[in-house]
Amino acid sequence: MSLPLISIVIPTLNEARNLPQTLAPLPGATRVEVVVVDGGSGDQTAAVAQGLGVRVIESAPGRSRQLNAGATVARGEILLFLHADTRLPAGFDWAIRQTLAQPGVVAGAFRLTIDGPSRGLRWVERGVQVRSRLLQMPYGDQGLFLRAKTFHRLGGFPDLPMMEDFELVRRLRRLGKVAIAPQAVVTSDRRWRTLGTVRTTLANQVMIAGYLLGVDPHQLARWYRDLGKPR
């Protein structure tokens, strides 16, 4: 019996600088395919990805739309949704298969390490660990993975300008356990550099609270974009 194929779906928009690091660990994995879904980059993202031997498709911009487009063409029985600035750990393929083989597990993600020296980022990592394990609420930067049939049964990611990973995980928790693999992905600290650790953390919590209170996600997205604009 062959191992299930893992399809790694990576949405991109001007990620030519990050992709080589993100794709570097992948050739050593067993039965893995990569689908890069580009949302109209103005740099050499597509050329870099193709030069590294992975499949590239184009999609309308927007993370949820790009992720769904990649899942549509993916051939794997397992889907792994990966941010373009996030690096997978060695042995990620085995960790994914072992995690999904656990009784009652419908999806999973990795622990999070943030690639930056700030002491505040270590507190963020601890908070993510608590949230992920106790509340079973990992986010997209932790590398969400699940069986393709489960993903399609739920209708994929909701077509939202943000919070698409949050909403998908909420739906998954109704079906079973969302487990956290012991290995950690390493994600860029660029979001925290832009706003600062405290401001980014507070902004994220405000977005979640607003979403749960029924604020229009398009309005939330506009607020979040405005936070990142130079003052």
N, CA, C and O of each residue as an XYZ file, in Angstrom:
924
protein
N       0.852     -1.196      0.000
C       0.000      0.000      0.000
C       0.888      1.247      0.000
O       1.732      1.411      0.880
N       0.694      2.127     -0.992
C       1.539      3.308     -1.109
C       1.109      4.383     -0.131
O      -0.042      4.439      0.304
N       2.055      5.224      0.198
C       1.760      6.335      1.089
C       0.854      7.346      0.386
O       0.965      7.537     -0.825
N      -0.037      7.992      1.133
C      -0.888      9.013      0.508
C      -0.044     10.199      0.040
O       0.884     10.628      0.725
N      -0.382     10.712     -1.127
C       0.300     11.868     -1.686
C      -0.095     13.121     -0.926
O      -1.273     13.335     -0.640
N       0.892     13.955     -0.598
C       0.651     15.239      0.051
C       0.807     16.351     -0.982
O       1.851     16.466     -1.623
N      -0.223     17.161     -1.140
C      -0.155     18.325     -2.019
C       0.043     19.570     -1.172
O      -0.781     19.889     -0.314
N       1.136     20.266     -1.418
C       1.436     21.511     -0.701
C       0.975     22.684     -1.564
O       1.472     22.878     -2.674
N       0.035     23.457     -1.055
C      -0.516     24.595     -1.791
C       0.029     25.877     -1.174
O      -0.160     26.140      0.014
N       0.712     26.676     -2.004
C       1.354     27.907     -1.527
C       0.804     29.099     -2.302
O       1.075     29.226     -3.496
N       0.031     29.983     -1.649
C      -0.424     31.197     -2.322
C       0.689     32.241     -2.318
O       1.379     32.412     -1.314
N       0.862     32.937     -3.438
C       1.952     33.911     -3.520
C       1.483     35.229     -4.110
O       0.557     35.283     -4.919
N       2.147     36.282     -3.682
C       2.021     37.604     -4.282
C       3.332     38.338     -3.992
O       3.565     38.807     -2.878
N       4.176     38.427     -5.011
C       5.488     39.069     -4.885
C       6.342     38.408     -3.801
O       6.787     39.059     -2.856
N       6.557     37.105     -3.959
C       7.305     36.321     -2.969
C       8.589     35.729     -3.553
O       9.077     34.711     -3.061
N       9.134     36.349     -4.587
C      10.326     35.794     -5.240
C      11.498     35.637     -4.269
O      12.293     34.708     -4.411
N      11.614     36.529     -3.292
C      12.738     36.459     -2.352
C      12.554     35.341     -1.337
O      13.535     34.746     -0.891
N      11.323     35.048     -0.971
C      11.074     34.057      0.076
C      10.972     32.622     -0.438
O      11.300     31.681      0.283
N      10.523     32.454     -1.665
C      10.242     31.104     -2.165
C      11.424     30.139     -2.121
O      11.231     28.983     -1.745
N      12.648     30.558     -2.488
C      13.747     29.585     -2.448
C      13.936     28.945     -1.080
O      14.180     27.741     -0.996
N      13.827     29.723     -0.008
C      13.951     29.157      1.334
C      12.772     28.261      1.673
O      12.937     27.208      2.289
N      11.591     28.682      1.268
C      10.389     27.904      1.571
C      10.411     26.556      0.868
O      10.007     25.547      1.445
N      10.882     26.533     -0.375
C      10.866     25.308     -1.167
C      12.078     24.417     -0.932
O      12.068     23.251     -1.329
N      13.121     24.942     -0.293
C      14.367     24.183     -0.123
C      14.195     22.831      0.561
O      14.815     21.868      0.110
N      13.376     22.691      1.647
C      13.292     21.391      2.325
C      12.457     20.350      1.584
O      12.436     19.190      1.996
N      11.776     20.719      0.519
C      10.759     19.859     -0.055
C      11.281     18.700     -0.911
O      10.661     17.637     -0.904
N      12.397     18.850     -1.655
C      12.826     17.729     -2.494
C      13.130     16.441     -1.727
O      13.050     15.359     -2.308
N      13.473     16.525     -0.445
C      13.787     15.325      0.322
C      12.577     14.601      0.868
O      12.710     13.536      1.471
N      11.389     15.169      0.665
C      10.174     14.565      1.205
C       9.681     13.439      0.296
O      10.010     13.388     -0.889
N       8.884     12.537      0.878
C       8.371     11.377      0.156
C       6.936     11.607     -0.302
O       6.071     11.969      0.496
N       6.692     11.398     -1.584
C       5.366     11.529     -2.196
C       4.719     12.868     -1.840
O       3.725     12.951     -1.119
N       5.341     13.902     -2.387
C       4.874     15.277     -2.168
C       4.848     16.000     -3.509
O       5.772     15.868     -4.312
N       3.801     16.754     -3.743
C       3.763     17.660     -4.883
C       3.554     19.081     -4.358
O       3.010     19.279     -3.272
N       3.995     20.066     -5.145
C       3.864     21.470     -4.745
C       3.101     22.225     -5.817
O       3.405     22.123     -7.005
N       2.099     22.988     -5.379
C       1.345     23.850     -6.288
C       1.466     25.279     -5.772
O       0.942     25.603     -4.706
N       2.150     26.126     -6.521
C       2.239     27.551     -6.199
C       1.129     28.269     -6.950
O       1.011     28.145     -8.169
N       0.314     29.022     -6.211
C      -0.823     29.725     -6.805
C      -0.537     31.213     -6.744
O      -0.598     31.823     -5.677
N      -0.224     31.795     -7.892
C       0.172     33.198     -7.906
C      -1.021     34.105     -8.179
O      -1.831     33.852     -9.072
N      -1.107     35.169     -7.386
C      -2.229     36.090     -7.492
C      -1.928     37.347     -8.261
O      -2.544     38.385     -8.016
N      -0.972     37.278     -9.209
C      -0.672     38.440    -10.035
C       0.564     39.194     -9.589
O       0.558     40.425     -9.552
N       1.618     38.480     -9.252
C       2.852     39.110     -8.768
C       3.473     40.012     -9.824
O       3.400     39.742    -11.022
N       4.087     41.090     -9.347
C       4.802     41.992    -10.228
C       6.289     41.718    -10.263
O       7.023     42.387    -10.991
N       6.749     40.743     -9.487
C       8.164     40.385     -9.496
C       8.333     39.043    -10.223
O       7.498     38.677    -11.049
N       9.392     38.327     -9.921
C       9.715     37.081    -10.613
C       9.239     35.837     -9.855
O       9.834     34.767     -9.986
N       8.175     35.973     -9.069
C       7.697     34.857     -8.266
C       7.458     33.604     -9.102
O       7.977     32.536     -8.777
N       6.684     33.722    -10.167
C       6.348     32.551    -10.986
C       7.603     31.933    -11.598
O       7.749     30.711    -11.610
N       8.506     32.769    -12.104
C       9.728     32.258    -12.727
C      10.607     31.540    -11.709
O      11.190     30.499    -12.013
N      10.701     32.093    -10.507
C      11.493     31.449     -9.459
C      10.907     30.082     -9.121
O      11.643     29.100     -9.019
N       9.600     30.013     -8.949
C       8.950     28.749     -8.607
C       9.145     27.714     -9.717
O       9.466     26.556     -9.446
N       8.951     28.131    -10.946
C       9.130     27.206    -12.062
C      10.574     26.745    -12.168
O      10.840     25.587    -12.494
N      11.510     27.653    -11.892
C      12.916     27.286    -11.919
C      13.287     26.275    -10.855
O      14.266     25.543    -10.997
N      12.500     26.235     -9.783
C      12.730     25.271     -8.713
C      11.935     23.986     -8.922
O      11.914     23.107     -8.062
N      11.277     23.892    -10.089
C      10.649     22.639    -10.480
C       9.278     22.363     -9.917
O       8.862     21.206     -9.865
N       8.552     23.400     -9.488
C       7.217     23.160     -8.953
C       6.166     23.707     -9.922
O       6.457     24.539    -10.781
N       4.962     23.222     -9.758
C       3.868     23.639    -10.617
C       3.380     25.022    -10.213
O       3.262     25.321     -9.025
N       3.102     25.853    -11.189
C       2.598     27.209    -10.931
C       1.298     27.405    -11.696
O       1.223     27.128    -12.893
N       0.279     27.882    -11.000
C      -0.956     28.275    -11.661
C      -1.276     29.709    -11.260
O      -0.756     30.216    -10.266
N      -2.128     30.353    -12.034
C      -2.535     31.720    -11.737
C      -3.968     31.720    -11.217
O      -4.779     30.862    -11.566
N      -4.252     32.700    -10.380
C      -5.569     32.793     -9.762
C      -5.895     34.263     -9.537
O      -5.012     35.121     -9.541
N      -7.176     34.532     -9.342
C      -7.562     35.864     -8.875
C      -6.898     36.103     -7.527
O      -6.773     35.164     -6.740
N      -6.469     37.326     -7.232
C      -5.800     37.587     -5.955
C      -6.744     37.426     -4.775
O      -7.962     37.539     -4.910
N      -6.158     37.161     -3.624
C      -6.928     36.911     -2.410
C      -6.567     35.534     -1.903
O      -6.675     34.549     -2.633
N      -6.131     35.461     -0.640
C      -5.594     34.198     -0.134
C      -6.603     33.057     -0.225
O      -6.254     31.964     -0.671
N      -7.848     33.294      0.192
C      -8.814     32.196      0.171
C      -9.048     31.709     -1.257
O      -9.141     30.503     -1.485
N      -9.143     32.617     -2.215
C      -9.354     32.221     -3.606
C      -8.148     31.461     -4.140
O      -8.306     30.470     -4.852
N      -6.966     31.910     -3.809
C      -5.763     31.224     -4.278
C      -5.644     29.829     -3.665
O      -5.296     28.872     -4.356
N      -5.932     29.717     -2.375
C      -5.864     28.413     -1.715
C      -6.873     27.449     -2.325
O      -6.543     26.292     -2.583
N      -8.082     27.905     -2.555
C      -9.102     27.050     -3.152
C      -8.734     26.650     -4.581
O      -8.975     25.518     -4.999
N      -8.152     27.583     -5.319
C      -7.730     27.260     -6.694
C      -6.654     26.180     -6.679
O      -6.677     25.266     -7.503
N      -5.715     26.282     -5.746
C      -4.677     25.263     -5.649
C      -5.231     23.914     -5.252
O      -4.815     22.885     -5.784
N      -6.166     23.911     -4.323
C      -6.778     22.655     -3.883
C      -7.553     21.989     -5.008
O      -7.646     20.762     -5.056
N      -8.110     22.784     -5.912
C      -8.894     22.239     -7.022
C      -8.023     21.412     -7.968
O      -8.466     20.388     -8.488
N      -6.791     21.856     -8.190
C      -5.923     21.133     -9.135
C      -5.004     20.136     -8.439
O      -4.359     19.330     -9.109
N      -4.930     20.173     -7.118
C      -4.040     19.270     -6.371
C      -4.485     17.823     -6.549
O      -5.679     17.533     -6.620
N      -3.506     16.917     -6.621
C      -3.805     15.504     -6.825
C      -3.746     14.698     -5.527
O      -4.135     13.531     -5.505
N      -3.261     15.316     -4.444
C      -3.007     14.568     -3.231
C      -4.238     14.224     -2.425
O      -5.251     14.922     -2.467
N      -4.126     13.109     -1.675
C      -5.167     12.738     -0.718
C      -5.103     13.615      0.527
O      -6.070     13.718      1.281
N      -3.939     14.251      0.731
C      -3.732     15.157      1.857
C      -3.345     16.527      1.312
O      -2.542     16.630      0.384
N      -3.919     17.573      1.889
C      -3.599     18.941      1.497
C      -2.863     19.636      2.640
O      -3.263     19.534      3.799
N      -1.795     20.334      2.306
C      -1.054     21.168      3.257
C      -1.035     22.582      2.702
O      -0.519     22.821      1.611
N      -1.603     23.521      3.459
C      -1.651     24.917      3.034
C      -0.526     25.673      3.740
O      -0.484     25.751      4.968
N       0.375     26.224      2.943
C       1.614     26.794      3.481
C       1.799     28.231      3.021
O       1.664     28.527      1.834
N       2.106     29.123      3.953
C       2.432     30.498      3.588
C       3.796     30.543      2.903
O       4.676     29.732      3.192
N       3.953     31.490      2.005
C       5.181     31.564      1.208
C       6.397     31.984      2.015
O       7.525     31.827      1.548
N       6.197     32.512      3.210
C       7.331     32.929      4.044
C       7.518     31.983      5.239
O       8.093     32.371      6.256
N       7.035     30.751      5.113
C       7.105     29.786      6.206
C       7.856     28.531      5.756
O       7.563     27.973      4.698
N       8.817     28.096      6.555
C       9.636     26.938      6.216
C       9.195     25.714      7.021
O       8.958     25.797      8.226
N       9.094     24.606      6.343
C       8.683     23.360      6.983
C       9.852     22.673      7.673
O      10.998     22.849      7.257
N       9.586     21.891      8.725
C      10.665     21.173      9.412
C      11.062     19.913      8.648
O      10.307     19.422      7.809
N      12.240     19.401      8.942
C      12.656     18.112      8.386
C      11.669     17.040      8.832
O      11.226     17.029      9.981
N      11.335     16.150      7.921
C      10.403     15.080      8.262
C       8.960     15.509      8.345
O       8.138     14.797      8.923
N       8.627     16.668      7.776
C       7.252     17.172      7.870
C       6.257     16.195      7.251
O       5.131     16.062      7.732
N       6.671     15.514      6.183
C       5.763     14.605      5.486
C       5.332     13.443      6.384
O       4.164     13.056      6.404
N       6.298     12.896      7.126
C       5.964     11.808      8.046
C       5.120     12.318      9.211
O       4.200     11.639      9.665
N       5.441     13.519      9.689
C       4.680     14.089     10.801
C       3.219     14.290     10.412
O       2.321     14.032     11.213
N       2.980     14.745      9.195
C       1.606     14.968      8.735
C       0.837     13.654      8.664
O      -0.289     13.558      9.151
N       1.444     12.656      8.062
C       0.741     11.367      7.923
C       0.473     10.728      9.280
O      -0.599     10.166      9.505
N       1.450     10.814     10.185
C       1.266     10.227     11.514
C       0.198     10.972     12.309
O      -0.584     10.354     13.032
N       0.162     12.292     12.176
C      -0.835     13.089     12.906
C      -2.244     12.763     12.431
O      -3.150     12.574     13.243
N      -2.428     12.697     11.120
C      -3.760     12.424     10.584
C      -4.202     10.982     10.804
O      -5.388     10.669     10.695
N      -3.247     10.100     11.114
C      -3.594      8.704     11.376
C      -4.117      8.491     12.794
O      -4.627      7.416     13.111
N      -3.994      9.509     13.649
C      -4.467      9.369     15.028
C      -5.996      9.315     15.066
O      -6.661     10.008     14.297
N      -6.555      8.492     15.962
C      -8.016      8.383     16.051
C      -8.680      9.727     16.347
O      -8.250     10.459     17.239
N      -9.716     10.038     15.601
C     -10.498     11.240     15.852
C      -9.921     12.520     15.293
O     -10.557     13.569     15.394
N      -8.719     12.470     14.698
C      -8.081     13.684     14.169
C      -8.574     13.953     12.755
O      -8.494     13.080     11.891
N      -9.085     15.158     12.515
C      -9.570     15.532     11.186
C      -8.620     16.497     10.479
O      -8.679     16.654      9.260
N      -7.751     17.134     11.246
C      -6.821     18.102     10.666
C      -5.692     18.348     11.660
O      -5.736     17.889     12.802
N      -4.688     19.077     11.206
C      -3.577     19.373     12.097
C      -2.785     20.576     11.614
O      -3.080     21.166     10.575
N      -1.788     20.918     12.385
C      -0.877     22.017     12.063
C       0.397     21.791     12.868
O       0.468     20.867     13.679
N       1.390     22.623     12.647
C       2.666     22.516     13.352
C       2.763     23.564     14.462
O       2.015     24.542     14.479
N       3.681     23.344     15.370
C       4.032     24.408     16.308
C       4.639     25.561     15.517
O       5.078     25.379     14.381
N       4.662     26.740     16.117
C       5.138     27.927     15.419
C       6.405     28.474     16.051
O       6.480     28.683     17.262
N       7.401     28.700     15.202
C       8.588     29.453     15.588
C       8.676     30.671     14.675
O       8.512     30.552     13.460
N       8.933     31.836     15.251
C       9.027     33.071     14.474
C      10.499     33.436     14.311
O      11.244     33.494     15.290
N      10.905     33.679     13.093
C      12.313     33.914     12.770
C      12.699     35.363     13.087
O      12.780     36.208     12.195
N      12.931     35.628     14.358
C      13.342     36.958     14.786
C      13.884     36.900     16.198
O      13.507     36.009     16.960
N      14.769     37.835     16.576
C      15.443     37.772     17.876
C      14.671     38.383     19.044
O      15.061     38.203     20.197
N      13.590     39.098     18.766
C      12.896     39.834     19.822
C      12.378     38.911     20.920
O      11.825     37.846     20.644
N      12.565     39.335     22.167
C      12.043     38.567     23.294
C      10.517     38.517     23.256
O       9.906     37.541     23.692
N       9.915     39.573     22.734
C       8.458     39.593     22.625
C       7.930     38.495     21.725
O       6.836     37.978     21.949
N       8.704     38.131     20.700
C       8.271     37.064     19.800
C       8.239     35.713     20.500
O       7.457     34.837     20.134
N       9.098     35.545     21.516
C       9.073     34.279     22.272
C       7.755     34.168     23.049
O       7.201     33.079     23.198
N       7.262     35.315     23.543
C       5.971     35.303     24.237
C       4.840     35.018     23.257
O       3.878     34.329     23.597
N       4.955     35.549     22.037
C       3.957     35.253     21.013
C       3.925     33.751     20.731
O       2.854     33.151     20.637
N       5.105     33.156     20.598
C       5.181     31.714     20.334
C       4.524     30.903     21.451
O       3.821     29.927     21.189
N       4.757     31.315     22.689
C       4.134     30.600     23.817
C       2.609     30.737     23.769
O       1.879     29.779     24.023
N       2.151     31.929     23.443
C       0.709     32.136     23.347
C       0.088     31.293     22.241
O      -1.001     30.744     22.407
N       0.788     31.193     21.105
C       0.308     30.365     20.004
C       0.246     28.904     20.428
O      -0.689     28.185     20.076
N       1.249     28.470     21.189
C       1.274     27.082     21.652
C       0.066     26.777     22.539
O      -0.569     25.732     22.393
N      -0.244     27.680     23.445
C      -1.384     27.478     24.346
C      -2.685     27.470     23.551
O      -3.520     26.581     23.719
N      -2.850     28.467     22.683
C      -4.075     28.561     21.886
C      -4.262     27.321     21.004
O      -5.367     26.791     20.889
N      -3.171     26.870     20.386
C      -3.263     25.749     19.454
C      -3.624     24.450     20.148
O      -4.445     23.678     19.654
N      -3.002     24.212     21.303
C      -3.207     22.918     21.964
C      -4.469     22.899     22.824
O      -5.219     21.923     22.797
N      -4.708     23.950     23.576
C      -5.861     23.949     24.468
C      -7.165     24.240     23.731
O      -8.191     23.619     24.005
N      -7.120     25.188     22.795
C      -8.337     25.575     22.082
C      -8.470     24.899     20.721
O      -9.508     25.008     20.068
N      -7.410     24.195     20.292
C      -7.401     23.568     18.966
C      -7.690     24.606     17.880
O      -8.530     24.390     17.006
N      -6.967     25.755     17.952
C      -7.190     26.836     17.004
C      -5.877     27.310     16.385
O      -5.474     28.453     16.598
N      -5.202     26.446     15.620
C      -4.026     26.928     14.895
C      -4.448     27.840     13.749
O      -5.578     27.761     13.267
N      -3.528     28.709     13.314
C      -3.805     29.607     12.193
C      -2.985     29.191     10.978
O      -2.181     28.262     11.042
N      -3.202     29.891      9.877
C      -2.589     29.518      8.616
C      -1.078     29.532      8.607
O      -0.463     28.756      7.875
N      -0.455     30.400      9.406
C       1.008     30.449      9.395
C       1.643     29.246     10.079
O       2.869     29.134     10.117
N       0.824     28.340     10.621
C       1.335     27.120     11.235
C       1.284     25.932     10.287
O       1.608     24.814     10.685
N       0.881     26.155      9.035
C       0.837     25.072      8.069
C      -0.319     24.122      8.318
O      -0.109     23.012      8.808
N      -1.519     24.532      7.995
C      -2.701     23.689      8.197
C      -2.694     22.518      7.215
O      -2.396     22.693      6.034
N      -3.024     21.323      7.711
C      -3.117     20.161      6.815
C      -4.328     19.319      7.182
O      -4.740     19.269      8.341
N      -4.887     18.667      6.189
C      -6.071     17.839      6.369
C      -6.258     16.967      5.134
O      -5.606     17.178      4.111
N      -7.145     15.996      5.233
C      -7.448     15.153      4.087
C      -8.239     15.961      3.060
O      -9.084     16.784      3.413
N      -7.952     15.713      1.798
C      -8.619     16.458      0.730
C     -10.124     16.255      0.765
O     -10.882     17.196      0.529
N     -10.569     15.033      1.057
C     -12.010     14.782      1.065
C     -12.706     15.588      2.169
O     -13.850     16.012      2.004
N     -12.016     15.795      3.286
C     -12.584     16.620      4.359
C     -12.679     18.072      3.922
O     -13.689     18.737      4.154
N     -11.622     18.554      3.290
C     -11.590     19.938      2.815
C     -12.738     20.194      1.839
O     -13.456     21.186      1.972
N     -12.910     19.319      0.876
C     -13.949     19.527     -0.128
C     -15.345     19.334      0.470
O     -16.305     19.977      0.045
N     -15.444     18.449      1.451
C     -16.736     18.262      2.130
C     -17.194     19.553      2.792
O     -18.390     19.844      2.830
N     -16.243     20.332      3.317
C     -16.574     21.596      3.974
C     -16.735     22.752      2.994
O     -17.081     23.865      3.390
N     -16.484     22.486      1.716
C     -16.624     23.549      0.730
C     -15.399     24.424      0.588
O     -15.471     25.503      0.001
N     -14.259     23.968      1.126
C     -13.024     24.735      1.018
C     -12.976     25.925      1.958
O     -13.753     26.018      2.909
N     -12.053     26.831      1.678
C     -11.966     28.061      2.469
C     -13.127     28.986      2.105
O     -13.468     29.108      0.928
N     -13.730     29.631      3.084
C     -14.775     30.615      2.763
C     -14.160     31.783      1.998
O     -13.010     32.151      2.239
N     -14.918     32.357      1.087
C     -14.427     33.457      0.258
C     -14.472     34.749      1.069
O     -15.396     35.552      0.950
N     -13.439     34.921      1.902
C     -13.342     36.084      2.776
C     -12.041     36.818      2.504
O     -11.060     36.194      2.100
N     -12.006     38.135      2.715
C     -10.771     38.892      2.508
C      -9.735     38.648      3.608
O      -8.558     38.955      3.420
N     -10.153     38.104      4.748
C      -9.268     37.691      5.828
C     -10.076     36.762      6.740
O     -11.288     36.627      6.577
N      -9.400     36.124      7.698
C     -10.047     35.215      8.651
C     -10.480     33.898      8.014
O     -11.227     33.135      8.626
N     -10.021     33.618      6.788
C     -10.440     32.380      6.124
C      -9.900     31.142      6.844
O     -10.573     30.113      6.904
N      -8.686     31.244      7.388
C      -8.127     30.103      8.117
C      -8.845     29.917      9.453
O      -9.128     28.790      9.859
N      -9.134     31.011     10.123
C      -9.861     30.979     11.396
C     -11.213     30.281     11.219
O     -11.584     29.419     12.016
N     -11.938     30.661     10.176
C     -13.268     30.087      9.945
C     -13.185     28.617      9.555
O     -14.004     27.814      9.999
N     -12.212     28.258      8.734
C     -12.073     26.845      8.358
C     -11.781     25.983      9.574
O     -12.358     24.905      9.716
N     -10.899     26.435     10.452
C     -10.572     25.651     11.645
C     -11.789     25.538     12.560
O     -12.016     24.486     13.156
N     -12.568     26.600     12.677
C     -13.811     26.525     13.474
C     -14.724     25.417     12.943
O     -15.311     24.665     13.721
N     -14.838     25.324     11.640
C     -15.678     24.293     11.042
C     -15.081     22.899     11.256
O     -15.809     21.934     11.489
N     -13.765     22.804     11.175
C     -13.104     21.509     11.369
C     -13.294     20.992     12.788
O     -13.456     19.789     12.996
N     -13.275     21.890     13.760
C     -13.426     21.455     15.156
C     -14.783     20.793     15.405
O     -14.922     19.991     16.328
N     -15.770     21.124     14.592
C     -17.085     20.487     14.749
C     -17.069     19.043     14.254
O     -17.942     18.250     14.607
N     -16.068     18.706     13.432
C     -15.983     17.348     12.885
C     -15.103     16.429     13.722
O     -15.291     15.213     13.704
N     -14.153     16.988     14.447
C     -13.226     16.160     15.216
C     -12.091     16.981     15.775
O     -12.201     18.200     15.915
N     -11.003     16.315     16.094
C      -9.871     16.975     16.740
C      -8.936     17.620     15.721
O      -8.658     17.052     14.665
N      -8.460     18.809     16.057
C      -7.419     19.486     15.281
C      -6.132     19.363     16.093
O      -5.973     20.029     17.116
N      -5.227     18.520     15.642
C      -4.032     18.159     16.417
C      -2.839     19.029     16.025
O      -2.797     19.592     14.931
N      -1.877     19.128     16.933
C      -0.654     19.888     16.696
C       0.528     18.926     16.658
O       0.799     18.227     17.635
N       1.225     18.894     15.536
C       2.406     18.046     15.396
C       3.521     18.591     16.292
O       3.578     19.796     16.537
N       4.407     17.720     16.783
C       5.465     18.180     17.698
C       6.527     19.054     17.029
O       7.192     19.837     17.707
N       6.695     18.931     15.717
C       7.687     19.737     15.013
C       7.163     21.153     14.792
O       5.959     21.403     14.847
N       8.095     22.071     14.541
C       7.718     23.479     14.368
C       8.080     23.983     12.981
O       9.150     23.673     12.455
N       7.182     24.761     12.393
C       7.525     25.528     11.203
C       8.226     26.809     11.662
O       8.111     27.218     12.817
N       8.954     27.431     10.732
C       9.624     28.699     11.020
C       9.053     29.742     10.064
O       9.196     29.622      8.847
N       8.414     30.752     10.612
C       7.806     31.775      9.769
C       8.533     33.102      9.922
O       9.129     33.372     10.965
N       8.485     33.920      8.896
C       9.136     35.223      8.914
C       8.512     36.136      9.976
O       7.329     36.024     10.299
N       9.327     37.027     10.499
C       8.821     37.994     11.483
C       8.377     39.297     10.828
O       8.212     40.307     11.512
N       8.181     39.288      9.500
C       7.937     40.563      8.813
C       6.657     41.253      9.274
O       6.612     42.482      9.323
N       5.614     40.490      9.613
C       4.389     41.124     10.104
C       4.631     41.846     11.417
O       4.125     42.948     11.631
N       5.406     41.222     12.296
C       5.682     41.824     13.597
C       6.671     42.975     13.472
O       6.625     43.905     14.277
N       7.564     42.939     12.485
C       8.481     44.062     12.259
C       7.713     45.290     11.776
O       8.052     46.418     12.135
N       6.683     45.073     10.968
C       5.945     46.189     10.382
C       5.215     47.004     11.435
O       5.301     48.232     11.445
N       4.496     46.327     12.321
C       3.680     47.021     13.309
C       4.277     47.009     14.712
O       3.876     47.802     15.564
N       5.231     46.116     14.956
C       5.710     45.913     16.314
C       4.966     44.748     16.945
O       3.819     44.468     16.597
N       5.627     44.075     17.871
C       5.063     42.852     18.440
C       3.747     43.108     19.175
O       2.762     42.405     18.954
N       3.735     44.111     20.046
C       2.537     44.373     20.841
C       1.390     44.820     19.951
O       0.268     44.330     20.083
N       1.666     45.746     19.049
C       0.616     46.275     18.181
C       0.045     45.194     17.266
O      -1.165     45.141     17.048
N       0.918     44.327     16.727
C       0.456     43.241     15.859
C      -0.427     42.278     16.629
O      -1.478     41.868     16.137
N      -0.004     41.912     17.842
C      -0.780     40.983     18.661
C      -2.144     41.565     18.999
O      -3.159     40.874     18.907
N      -2.170     42.830     19.389
C      -3.446     43.478     19.707
C      -4.341     43.584     18.483
O      -5.550     43.371     18.569
N      -3.738     43.916     17.331
C      -4.523     44.029     16.100
C      -5.149     42.685     15.745
O      -6.307     42.628     15.332
N      -4.392     41.608     15.904
C      -4.927     40.276     15.608
C      -6.116     39.947     16.509
O      -7.121     39.407     16.048
N      -5.993     40.276     17.790
C      -7.089     39.979     18.714
C      -8.323     40.817     18.404
O      -9.450     40.336     18.522
N      -8.112     42.068     18.006
C      -9.240     42.927     17.632
C      -9.948     42.365     16.396
O     -11.176     42.374     16.320
N      -9.166     41.877     15.429
C      -9.759     41.292     14.228
C     -10.611     40.073     14.579
O     -11.716     39.910     14.062
N     -10.096     39.229     15.450
C     -10.846     38.031     15.858
C     -12.130     38.423     16.581
O     -13.205     37.896     16.294
N     -12.000     39.363     17.530
C     -13.185     39.805     18.283
C     -14.214     40.415     17.339
O     -15.408     40.138     17.458
N     -13.759     41.243     16.403
C     -14.676     41.858     15.452
C     -15.386     40.819     14.598
O     -16.586     40.920     14.343
N     -14.636     39.830     14.164
C     -15.232     38.780     13.334
C     -16.301     38.007     14.110
O     -17.391     37.752     13.598
N     -15.976     37.641     15.342
C     -16.923     36.886     16.161
C     -18.160     37.709     16.506
O     -19.240     37.160     16.728
N     -17.993     39.035     16.550
C     -19.125     39.920     16.847
C     -19.945     40.261     15.603
O     -20.953     40.964     15.687
N     -19.504     39.757     14.452
C     -20.279     39.950     13.241
C     -19.911     41.152     12.404
O     -20.669     41.536     11.513
N     -18.748     41.764     12.671
C     -18.312     42.887     11.835
C     -17.995     42.360     10.433
O     -17.413     41.286     10.287
N     -18.374     43.105      9.425
C     -18.132     42.716      8.037
C     -16.635     42.454      7.825
O     -15.824     43.341      8.091
N     -16.242     41.247      7.348
C     -14.822     40.945      7.135
C     -14.131     41.907      6.174
O     -12.927     42.134      6.292
N     -14.873     42.475      5.229
C     -14.268     43.453      4.318
C     -13.870     44.721      5.079
O     -12.835     45.326      4.796
N     -14.701     45.114      6.044
C     -14.358     46.264      6.880
C     -13.144     45.943      7.746
O     -12.248     46.773      7.899
N     -13.115     44.738      8.310
C     -11.961     44.326      9.113
C     -10.682     44.361      8.284
O      -9.640     44.811      8.759
N     -10.766     43.887      7.054
C      -9.594     43.877      6.180
C      -9.107     45.292      5.898
O      -7.902     45.541      5.853
N     -10.049     46.225      5.706
C      -9.651     47.624      5.475
C      -8.974     48.196      6.707
O      -7.977     48.907      6.584
N      -9.489     47.903      7.888
C      -8.855     48.376      9.119
C      -7.435     47.814      9.256
O      -6.500     48.527      9.621
N      -7.301     46.531      8.958
C      -5.996     45.881      9.115
C      -4.984     46.471      8.127
O      -3.826     46.697      8.480
N      -5.422     46.718      6.899
C      -4.522     47.336      5.915
C      -4.116     48.732      6.358
O      -2.960     49.124      6.199
N      -5.057     49.481      6.912
C      -4.750     50.840      7.358
C      -3.722     50.857      8.486
O      -2.914     51.779      8.591
N      -3.765     49.820      9.329
C      -2.786     49.744     10.421
C      -1.354     49.645      9.895
O      -0.417     50.160     10.505
N      -1.203     48.968      8.746
C       0.134     48.753      8.199
C       0.661     49.890      7.362
O       1.809     49.848      6.921
N      -0.158     50.918      7.128
C       0.293     52.046      6.316
C       1.228     52.959      7.103
O       1.037     53.152      8.304
N       2.236     53.523      6.437
C       3.146     54.443      7.124
C       2.391     55.639      7.685
O       1.458     56.159      7.073
N       2.823     56.055      8.861
C       2.180     57.202      9.519
C       2.941     58.489      9.186
O       2.560     59.567      9.643
